[in-house]
Amino acid sequence: MTALCEIRQLAVTYRGQPASALRDIDLDIRTGERLAIIGESGSGKSTFARALAGLLPDGARVAGSLCWMAGHAPRAGRDIGFVFQDPSASLNPVLTIGEQVAEGARRHLGLSRRQGQAHALDMLARVHIPDPERTLHAFPHLLSGGQRQRVAIAAALAAKPGLLIADEPTSALDMVVQADIVALLDELVRDGGMTLVFVTHDIALASGFADRVAIFHDGQLVETGSTAEVLAAPQAAYTAALIASHRDLATPPLIREAGR
Amino acid sequence: MTLLDIRDLRKRYASGGRDVAALDGVSLTLAAGETLGLAGASGSGKSTLARVLTRLVPADGGTIHFESEDWLALSGGELRRRRAKMQMVFQDVLGAFNPRATVAAVIEDPLRIHGTVPKAGREREVAALLDRVGLPASYAARSIRDVSGGQRQRIAIARAIAARPAMIVLDEAISALDVSLRERILELLVALQVERGIAYLFISHDLAVLAAVSHRVAIMDGGRIVETGPAAAVTGAPQSQAARALVRAVPRLIIRQEDRNAV
């Protein structure tokens, strides 16, 4: 598989912060893969996602290199779609859903206003928004958190980017909605032949659909490999601890329950 | 012994021009020292139940008996006094505090309000409470904004147990924490329950968390309790559609056996 992006010795330091948020990152993003970036608070996983997308705030110091196969830095919105954790923050409250979903496509694909609306309608149907005709003219506050995230995904994919970066896209949602959104991303990435970088704190969530995982801890990349290999035989103690701290319905409870 | 008895609790909200039944006849009981896990998706009504139960918003109908008293009839000073017995820990309860407040002030609050400990003994009590939740006594002088999210929830728990409650309502109390911190907080809550006989109403959208600590689990959907039973029964053989969706939604760590054998 060819590398969509070769990252070498990437380091990021935010303005006013003595310590770097990210350092010594060597990682290849492979064309067409689903890569999960896994880490806890302060691991640098979101900084990595933003550095990749060129979305770091002003004053952030970046060292090292990002070498893109395309030969030029990707344009946010055109070559990279970005889905944030909080869909309320990424949608403009005073623009209709249709205008926001069409915006990227109009700017980058040169669509007319009418074509943009038609494209937005098609995108809303693709993210399985119920009643897309009506939603097209609605404002974000009328939608639930899960529906807003579907709209944000539709907007991120409207200009048909080759790479989708999703930064904790389900952390603000309940688990039933989380499962739906992950299934949707899975479907869209497969259908569109896209590369997916999925940032999450939940190694189990990633284990369900990622080809490879990269484990971040304290600003560094501690381990990377195929999802199956890393989960079966973690090399880093931190990865092993992360796996051990996972709890699902098969994990023994912490209390003794009558009849168990 | 029944500690809490909720019967046919009702609460309606006007939302987007529509009248929504957030609580549509909720009945449940909680025994002393028991944990009832309450699961449901967003909008199922579980947080409304927490708010009505803790008297943050009024009920429209139904009854609540807590320690055999008509809980919804209490008001004024009487309510303030009795509230010591029913504490709450929310997702980021201390986020609502003045960020310059010290940890000591936050924990001392209930000691002062409820008169649990005379003034002279409060400093020692704060140190003992901090120690009990796994934080050094030196934290007392820090301001709330200078402690991490996990430490903040430990402090919120210290504040809750300071009032010597019979029950604590935990509404998504560990949801915002890193996975590695969650387990420690759950262990702390279980230990405190064993030691002090505190009952928990543990509210979460994560069934795996509830299954870890709950004696019984209740499932909420559309303002109603649609299923109740021992945690193992509800998670092992869910009956309602809502319970089945919650069970399915728990991410499982998929470790392929052939890969494990290969290495």
Interface residues (C-beta under 8 A of the other chain):
Chain A: E40 S41 L142 S144 G145 G146 L173 D174 M175 V176 V177 Q178 A179 H201 D202 I203 A204 L205 S207 G208 A228 E229 L231 A232 A233 A241 L242 I243 S245 H246 R247 D248 L249 A250 T251 P253 L254 I255 E257 A258 G259 R260
Chain B: G16 T35 A41 S42 G43 G149 D178 V179 S180 R182 E183 L186 E187 V190 H205 D206 L207 A208 V209 A211 A212 V213 S214 H215 P230 A231 A232 T235 G236 A245 L246 V247 R248 A249 V250 P251 R252 L253 I254 I255 R256 D259 R260 A262 V263
